Amino acid sequence: MIRFSQGTIGEHFKDEPRPSIFETLEQIEAGMEKRKIALMHIVRRQDGILVTLDNRRLAVYKMAKRAGQCGKVKVLLVRLEDVERELRHKSDSMVEGRSVKVRGTNITIHADGSKTETPLMSDGQLQHRADMGGHWTQEQNAVISRGVTDIEAVVKQVLGGSAKLMKAGSFMKGTDVAGESDIDVMVFGSGPISRQQWDGIVSGIKQRGYTIESVNPRCIHVRVDKGLVTIEFDVVANQRQGFPPNKEPENPFRDNRLAAQAVRNIKMDFIESEEKGFSGHAIEQAVLNEQQKLRSPRLGELIDVAKAALKSQRTQKLKRPLTAARENNASEGTTDWSKPVGEGKFRKVFKGEYTVGDRAGQSNVSKVFKDGTEAFEDSFFEHDVALCEKAIEITDAFNKVKKFKSLVQVCKAEIWHSKKTKQRFLTEPFIANFDNFNSNSGWQGVSEWSKALQSLSHFSYHYSHGDVVLCDLQGAIEDTAVVLTDPVLNSRDKRYGPTDLGQKGIENFFHHHTCGNWCDAAWSKPRATYKHFTPQAGTAMIM
């Protein structure tokens, strides 16, 4: 018998699309072939007992065997010396590996595949958990209170006695879990803050012994270390000179303790079960929405229906037909800013990983200005967003023509920001095996896909009634899709930024374009074409 190497497991697999062990069991019972599940790694301990390093898979197979859906399973036997450190890290079972508890649930799975459920917590126990569990310790709260007092004193000293510091974010709402995020506070009660005043606040905070992690026109990121306690603050300006004011924070949980308790319980459940598919905001909205539908719900009932709503939304989202938009489907991620993985005409590209959302665990890329420009307003990227939306619209229409068996998609870049610096950047899914298919100056690659994708550029002119040509196509060919990123639009009135070569770019494309098998004879073309530019690989621009 193969035993578990851990006493507890998370409910969800780490690989996309992060199904739960119970969803995977349902798929096996519905006929899914076991070979679609990665091989389970097994090791023989020094006492001769076989244990697994893949405890979730073993739990699924044991439940499937009990249901009569699983006989023999192929495994990969590994040498003890190769995995001894990993095994030592995982081996925390107090029941000799004969059962495993699923974190975030009340379910225990046993060696014979049977399941037992411990009684669910009562509303009183859930209330106690929300009020006590996951909260800041007394020592941490003392540091937070002292920090807020000190920072507010500096703010009043610089801006005047009417200035004040207000709580913001989940810290204000009472839905935070200790260590989940920074302590957000917002400066109010003064007019627009000048650069000199902002610098004065930074200097005053430093003089009180706090560490300034970063500063930008909107936010000062502060760290305080007191013994073993480290607390980080985001001091946000309600209004800086030259910037629009921030919206005053709203608190729908102010007189709604039940909803706040439900949010905190769900967050703690998801942390225990390693469920990374939902942001704090999504959890809050689900609780508030479901509370409105119910009449005087109990806490346990509200938690259950909000969880069910969140998971139903995700299921429906996964069932939606694929469109031309390759979306982030995530709300948080990490980025390795130490070394760029590429660069374009204007931006450097850095690789990272999604941490919250449907793509949690998958790679992403983030793009910042190559010249070092720091963007603190979404308006820095308005051309990029408008171009991307138009490119997706054109590509959606092209997919409906069904020229290719593969779906053509465009990575939909979104404006994200650093939690610490508040600097804006563009984030989108990572593309492997990158290739260039054509350019905005009339150049075309030699591959078959380069020739085929010329038809998308031609179609864009026909679809837009001669207004634009979608070009500078680059990306990757995947098993079921062609994924593009950072395309260019040449438009009649040059409204899509410095890489938009305008009407000359449109005429130049068709001067060098020869329709192939993928183009439609009925698609329109300009009456006259001219060679305005020499075709070149890469993006051309006119300043």
Secondary structure, DSSP 8 states (H G I E B T S, - for coil): --B-S-SEE-SB-SSTT--BHHHHHHHHHTT--GGGS--EEEEE-TTS-EEES-HHHHHHHHHHHHTT------EEEE-HHHHHHHHHHH---SSTTSEEEETTSSEEEETTS-EEE-----HHHHHHHHHHTT---HHHHHHHHHHHHHHHHHHHHHH-TT-EEEEEHHHHHT---TTSS-EEEEEESSS-B-HHHHHHHHHHHHHTT-EEEEE-SSEEEEEEEETTEEEEEEEEES-BTTS--------TTTT-HHHHHHHHHHHHHHHHHT--S--HHHHHHHHHHHHHHSSS--HHHHHHHHHHHHHHHHHHHHHS---SEE---EEEEEE-TTS-SEE-SSEEEEEEEEEEETTTTSEEEEEEETT-----SGGGGHHHHHHHHHHHHHHHHHHHHT-SSSEEEEE--EEEE-TTT--EEEEEE--SS-EE-B-TTS-B-SSHHHHHHHHHHHHHHHHTTTSEEEE--EEEE-SSEEEE-S-EEEETT--S-TT--HHHHHHHHHHH----TTS-TTS---S-----S---SS-----
